[in-house]
Structure formats: structure tokens, C-alpha cells
């Protein structure tokens, strides 16, 4: 009996020590990451000077996800400025001289520049209710069936992004990325893949209420060196079938994401659940994205885009309307663009150089034309009950790309440059890691 009791206590002590050792190991494993990400991004030392807390990567993906979730609870107007140092040194990249304004001690003011947008973002991160609303509204839609979707690769695509990716060049400060993102530039390059998705959520605006913003990207033919060009163009000729398949994988998830985010806006603003939702959609993947193609191949891309968007809208819930934004209608004056000319014009009729098809209340796909109607970043707002904007993102950068200095829809969208100030920059997973919860994803077999 005594022997059995001694044996019992021996096993108890061994188990207790094992638990302590396991707990200690786990604590040590996560300690550096958690102290760096969970706490505010800087603290004040005994000498009264600000001390930044550094990370020491590499970390595995699960650690990063857990740490992002922990840190998201601690964002505030006091520490968000530090995050923007990830954009430091970007002008060292050849050909990006116009980004000089982002060098030296980069902060939120230099990246966003527009005071109204800066104030709005800071007010939002200080408002736990608003941040929770944004987090709960985040939607991820993928053009794959759940059985074939590669979850690990999709998470890689979502997590390992770079601060700036313009015309194929990579910018950003790798040391600052390690500190605030938990990985280095080389990790982003090594984990790059061709998976695609649409992501979106609620965004607050300065004086236009609550809207939705969805982010996605299309094939890029800006250069013959781009991945998409090498894959889809042979001897200067576009593989039209491959391009059409890719555009379906872009546009169907985007529309579904817009519908879901619009419904979240309705819920948040307590509107009638059946209120119409309007997605304002620029011609993603057209225009400058086709500049490495000759005229005949560009025309193929244009025709595919309009054909796919018509089919996609017809397959979508009739609560969603889609307004195609054509900033420069002159590009579509030629009679070969019958697909464009047949779409009803709701706004900017006087800017059309073709015989306009009249718009009616029953039309679910229509166009907004010209510098006013066709401008995604400076829209007229009186036509929509619930508005969702489509942001033309890219496949490698954080949402926002180069911010105010970036001459693209993506940069204009997050900075509010030339348009409405909004909080869509907070859709980056560093601020809303709820997007990484696979249970929230919607799978489409596109």
C-alpha cells in the first residue's frame, strides 16, 4: 500500500513537472511574438524615451495568425502611426522616384496625407464598437469548391504580402516588416502563389455614412515580364479561353462578396433587409493593365470582360445591382463595342459617343460614364441606397499599395485622394485578422 502511494505521488510529480515544462516551452515559443504583437507597438522606458518592441522572425503561419488576433485588440491612435514605417525606403527601388515622399521616417501622415482620412482612421481604431463591426463584416469569397481549395496556399496569399508592389517592383523596409508584420520580404516572395479571392467589409466615411468596399485583382498585362503575360500570351496572342476562365474567377467572387458586404451594411445601418445594393465597379483589368498587348488582343480582353460581367450579374441575387464605371467613354466609341453600347446608361449620358440605351428601374447592370459618373474615387452618391465600391487591388501588395503617392485606384481608395475619406485601409489583416478564419470563407466553384 505504501509502495502504491509512493508510486502514485511519483507519477503525479512527474506529470506536474511535465505540464510545467510543456507550459514553459509554449510560453517561450510564443513569448517574443506575443510581447511584440499583443502589446502596443511602442512603450516608454525608464528614461522616458519611446522604445519600439521588435519581432524576431521567422514564425510559422499559425503563430502569426494567433498573434495578429491578439494584437488587433490593442490598436489605437497612439500606436497606429508606427505601423506605417513598413513603407520606409521604398523609393530606393529603381523607377519609383515619385515615391520619394515616403522615405525617411515614414508615418501615417506621409502615407495617407489627407488629414480627413487620417483623422477618420484614428477615430475608428479608438472606437472598439466600430472596429468590431468592421471585423464582423469581413467577407472572403473564393472561386474554388471547398474540396479543391488549397487552404494553406490561400492563407499564404492573404498573409505574406508586401507594403508596396507597383509595376512589378517591390518596395518596403524589410526590417520594419519583421517588426510589424512578423515576416521578412524574402518570406513574402517565397510564399507567393497564383491563388485568387475577393475580400471586403464595411468602411466608414467622413460624411457619407457607412459603405462597403471589396478588393480584388485581375490579370496584369502591363509588361511582357508579368506572370500573367507569360502564362496567357504566346507569341503576342492571348489565350482567350484561359483569360475568360480567370475573369470568371475574379468577377463571380467579387459580386458575391459585394452582396454579402452590402447586407452587412444594411444590418449595421438598420435598413430594410430588402434594400437594393449597388456595386460600383471600375473596368478591372482593362485600360492600363493591357498596355503590353497590341490593339487586337486588347479588344479580345475587353469583349471577354463585358461578356463575363453580363453573365455574372444575371446569375446573382437580384438584390445586387452593378454600375460599370467608364471613366473615358471615348475608348469604347468604336462600333465593335456592341456589348458596351447595349448596356443602359444611368449616369453621364452626355459623355457617351454612341447611341445610348435607356436605363430603367428593372435594369440590374448599367453604366456610369465620364469624369463624374465614371470616377470610382469621387462618386456622386445620390443614386444608391446601399453603396459598395470595388477596389482594383493587386495580387501581392497590402491593400492600399503606395497610398497617396500611388497613382492607381488602390492608392486613391485608401487615402481618399481626390475622393471620399474612408477606412478601407483597415481591411488589411493586420487590423482585421478575422478574415483569416477559414470558417468565415465562402467557396464558389467558378
N, C-alpha and C positions, 0 to 999 in steps of 0.2 A: 504493500500500500504506500509506504513511504517512498519507495523507488518510483512508483507510478506518479506520485505527486511531484517528485523532483523532475521526472521526465516531462511532465506537463508544463511545469514552470520554465524548464529549459526551452521547450518548443515555443512557449509564449514569449520568452525573452528574445529568441531568435526571430520570431515573426515580427515583434515590435521593432527590433533593430533593422530588419529588412524593410519594414514600412518607412522608417525614418530615412534609411539610405535611399529608397526609391523616391521619397518626397524631396530629399535633398538634391538628388540627381535632377529631378524635374525642375526644381526651383533654379538650380544652377543653369540648366539648359535654357530656360526661358527668361532668366533674370535680366540679362543685359538688354534683351529685346523689350521686355515689358517696362523697365525703368526708362527706356528711351522713347517708347511709343505711347505708353499709357499716361505718363505724366505730361504736364505742359511742355512745350518744345524748348523752353528755357527756364532756368531758375536763377535765383540770386545767391551768390556765395557769401562766405563770411566777410569778405572785403567789400561787399555791396555792389560788386560788378556782376553783370549778367554772364552766366555760364551756360553755354549750349550743351545739351546732352547728346552724345554721339551714339550712333549704332556701329556695330562691327560685323558686317555680313561676311560670309553668306548665311542665310537662313533658308530652311526649306519652306515650301509653299504653305503648309498647314500652320507653321509658326507665324508667317506673315499675315495670314487671314485672321488668326486669333488676335494678333497684336493690333491690326487695323481696327478690329471691332472694339478692343479695349480703348484705343486712343480716340476713337470717334466720339467718345463720351466727354472728352476734355477739350475739344476745340473751343476757342474763344477769340474775341477781337484782340486779346493781348498776345496770343501766340501765333495766329494765322500768318502774320507778316513773315515770320521766319521761314515758313514753308516755301515761299516764293524764291528763296535762294537757290532752289534746284535749277532755276533758269540762268544762273550766273555763267559767264564765259561763253555763251552761245555764239557770240559774234566772232569767236576765233575760228569758226568753221568757214572755209573758203566760199565766197559767193553770198555770204549772209551779212554784208556790210550794213544793210538797212536795219539790222537788229542791234546796232551799236548802243542804242538807248537801254538795252537790257544788261549791259556789262556793269562791272564793279559790284557794289553792294546792292544786288537786286532785291527789291521788296515789292509789296503788293502795288504800291503807287506806280512803280515803273512798268509793271506787267499789265495792269488794268488801265491806269492813267485817268480814266473818267471818274471824278470824285463821287458822283451819284451812285455809280456801280460799286465802288469801294465801300461807301457807307452802307449800302443795302446788304452786301455780303457780310460785313462785320455785324450789322444789326441781326442778321439771320443766324449766324453761328452763336450769338449770345442768347438767342431765343430757343430754348430747348424744345418748346412746343412746335415751332416751325421746322427745326431740324428733324424732329421725329416724324412730322408729316412728310417731309421730303424723303426721308429714309423709307417710310412705309409705302410711298408711292412708286418707288423704283421698280422698273419693269425690264426684264431681259427676254428677248424673243429670238429663237434660233431656227435657221432654215433646215433643220435635220429632224429625223424621227428620234425619239428618246433612245431607242435600241442601238442606233448607229452613231449618235452624237458622242464625240470624244470629250468627256467632261474635263479630263486633265488638260488637254490642249486648249480648250475654251478658257479655262481658268488661267492658263499661261498667257493667253491672248489678252485677257482682261487685266491681269496684274502687271506683267512685265512690259510696261510702256515707258516711253521716253518723254522728257519735258517738251521737246520740240522736234518735229520731223517735217521739214519743208523741202519740197522738190528732191526728196531722197537723201538730203543731208541730215545728219544727226547732231543736235546741239545738247546743251545742258551740262551741268557740272557733276561729274561722276562722284566726287567726294560728298557733295551735298545730297545727291541721290541716295548714297549709302546712309546718310544721316536721317533723311526724312522719308524715304521710300523703302529702305531696308534691303536694297539690292543695287548693284552697280550697272553701268552702261553695258558691260560685256554680258551680263545676265539677260538683259533685255534683248540683245542681239541673238544670243544663243537660244532663247526661248521663243523667238519669232516663228509664227506659222501662219497659214492661209485660212484659218477658221474665220467665220464671219458671224455677226449678230447685230441686233439693234438694241439700244439701251436708252431709257428715258425716265423722266419723272416730273414732278411738279416743280415749277420755278416761280418765285415771287418777283414782281416787277416794281419799279419805282412808283408809278401812278396809274398802272393799267390792271391792277388786281393780280389774280392767280392765273397762270397759263401752264401749259405743258411744253416740254422740249424733248425731242427724241433725236438721238445721234446715230448716224451710220455712215458708211463709206461705199463708194462704187469703184469698179476697175479704173486704174490710173494709167493713161497712155500719154502722159506729159513728156515722157522720154522713152527712147528706144531701149534704154537700160533698165526701165522699170520691170518689176517682177511680172506684172500683168501683161505688158507688151511682149516679153519673151515667151510667155505661156500661150497667149491667144493670137499673136500675129506672126505669120510665117511669110517671108519674102514680101513684106508690106501688105499682105492680105489678111483681113480679120477672119478668125474662125467664128462665124456668126452664131452657130448653134451653141458654142461654148459661152459666148458673150450673153446670149439670151438666157441661158441657164443661170449664169451668175447674176444677171439683173433680177431674175425672179427670186433668187436667194437674198437679194438686197431689199427689194420693194415689198414683197409679201410680209416679211417680219416687221418692216418699218410701219406699214399700215396697221398691223395687228398691235404693235407697240403703241402707236398713236391712239388707237381706240381704247386700249387699257389705261393709258395715262390720262386721256380725256375723261374717262369715267371716274378716275381718282380726283380730277379737278372738280367734277360735278359733285362728288361726295364731300370734298373739302369745303366747297362754297355753298353747299346745301341747295343746289339747284334741283329742278325736276329731273329724276333719273333718266328720262327720255329726251333730254335736251340734246339738240344737234351739236356734234363735234366737227370742227373744221381743221384739217391738217393743211398748213401752208407748206408746199413742197417745191423747193428750187429744183432745177433740172440737174439732179445729182449725177455726176459722172460725165456730163456733156461739156460743151464750151471748151475752156482752157484744159480740161482733163484729156482732151482728144488731140492736142496740138501736134503730137508726133505722127499722127495718121494723115494720109492725103484726103482730099475732099470726098472721094467716092467712099472711102472706109468710114469717114465721119458720118456721112449720110446713113450708112448702114446702122451705126450706133444710135443715131437719132431715131430712126424708124423703129428699132428694137425697143428703145426706151418708151416711146409713146404707145406702142402695141402692148407692152407688158403692163404699163400703168393702167391702161384701159381694162385689161383682163383682171388685174389685181383688184381694182375698185369694184368691178362687177361681182367679184367673189366675196367681198367684205360685207359685214353687217351694215345695214342701211342707216345706222345712226351716224356713220362717219362720212363726211364729205371731204373731197380733196381739191384744193385750189393749186393748180400748177402755176408757178411764178416764172414768167418770162420777162427778164429784165430788158432784153434787147430784141423786140419783135422783128426787127429788120433781118435777123439771122434766119427767120422762117418765112420770109416773104415768097420764096420760090414755090410755084405750084406743086412741086414734088412733095411738099409737106402737107398732103391732104389729111393725114392723121391729126395734124395740129389744127388746121383750119376748120375741121369738123367739130372740134371741142368748143362748147359755148364760152363766150367771153363775158365774165361777170363784172370785171373792173378794168378800165383802161381801153375801152372800145376805140377811142380816138387814136390810140397808138398802134392799132392794127393796120397792116398794109395789105390786107386781104379781105374778102367778103366775110363779114362777121356772122357767126352762128349765134342766134339769140339765146340768152340764158333764161331758164325758168326755174321755179321753186323745186321742181322734181329732179333737176339735174344734180347728180352726185359728183361729177367730175367737170371742172370748169377751169378757166384760166384767168389770171390777173396779169395785166400787161403793163410794161413801161417802167419808168424810174420810180413811180409811186406804187402802183399796184404790184409790180413785179419785184419789189425790193424786200427781201426776207428780213433785213435788219432794221428797216424803217417803215414798217407797215402802217396802212390805215386800218383802224381797228373796229370800225362801226358795223362790219358785216357779219361778225361771228358772235354766237352766244358763248361757246367754249372754244378757245383757240389753242392749237398745238402747232409748234414750229418744228420743222425738220432741219437739223443742223448737218451740213455737209462736212463730216469729220474725215479722218484718215485712219489707216489700219495700224499705225504704230505709235502715234503720239498720245499724250494725255488730252482729254477734252479741253479745247481752247488753243492747242497748238502754240503759236507765238504771241497770243494775247493781242493787245492793242497794236503792236508793231506788225502783226501778221496780216498781210493783205489778202485775206480769204474770209469766207462766210464763218468758218470756225472761230477765227480770231475776233471777228466783229461780233459774233454771237455772245461770247462770254464777257467781252469787255464793254459791250453796249455802244461801241464806237459807231457813230452815225445813226444810232437807233435807240432802242429802249433798254434801259438798265435792267438787268435781271440776275438771278442767282444760279444760272445753269452751270457755272464752273463747279459748283458743289456736287454735281453729278459724278465727278471723279471718285473712284472707290476709296481714296484716302479719306474722304469726308462721308461717303455713304457706302460702307462695306456691306450693307445688306444685299447689294447686287450680287455678291459672291455666294449667297445662299442658294445652292442648286435647287432646293425645293421650291424656290420662287420662280424658276425659269419656265418659260413656255416653249414647247417644242413643236415646230411645224415641219411637215415633210414636204418641203418646197422643191 
